[in-house]
């Protein structure tokens, strides 16, 4: 039986790249991701302070996990 491990991260808060800077966009949201050892990614954006979902996306990637 294979065991599934998931890593979770709050990736950023309403940021965008404007070279050479990273700026906050206003209209704030949290962007959170879950990465699993079976290659699945689940990403979700939520309004800051409102607990209202903005979007959810998913994808599958080939990835190699390293445990330290």
N, C-alpha and C positions, 0 to 999 in steps of 0.2 A: 504494500500500500504506500503510495506517495504522500508525503506530507506537504501541505501548502503553507508557505510563509509569506506574509504581507508586510511591507514597509509603508508607513504613512507619513506624509509631510504636508505642512502648510507651506506651499511653494513660494507665494508672495502675496502682498496686499496691494492691489490696484496699481501695479507698476507697468511701465512701458519703457522701452529703450529709445532714447533720443541721443544718438552719438554725440559726444562721448559720455553722456550721462544716463542714469536711470531716474525717471521722474514718476511721481505719484499722479494718477489721472483725475482725482476727485471722484465723485460717485462711487465711493469705496466698496470693495468686495474682497473677500478671502478667496484664494485659489488653492484648493487642497488636492493632493494626489495620493492614490494607493497603487503601489507597484507590487505585483505578486510573482512568486518564483515560477509560475506556469506561463509567464510572459504577458499577462494582462495588466493594463493600466486603466484605472478609473479616475477621472478628473471631475471636480465639481467646483462651481463658483457660487458663493453666497454673499448677499448684502451684509455689510458690517452693521451690527446693531439691530437688524430687523429679523434675522433668521428666515429670510426669504430666498429660495433657490433661484439663481439666474440661469444656470445651464449645467448639464451633465454630459460628459463625453467618455468614450471608451475606445481602446485600441489594443492590438496585440503586437508585441515586439519580441524579436530574438534578443535575449540578454543573458549575460553571465553574472552570477552573484558571487561575491567574495566575502567570506566571513573572517573577521580578524579576532 
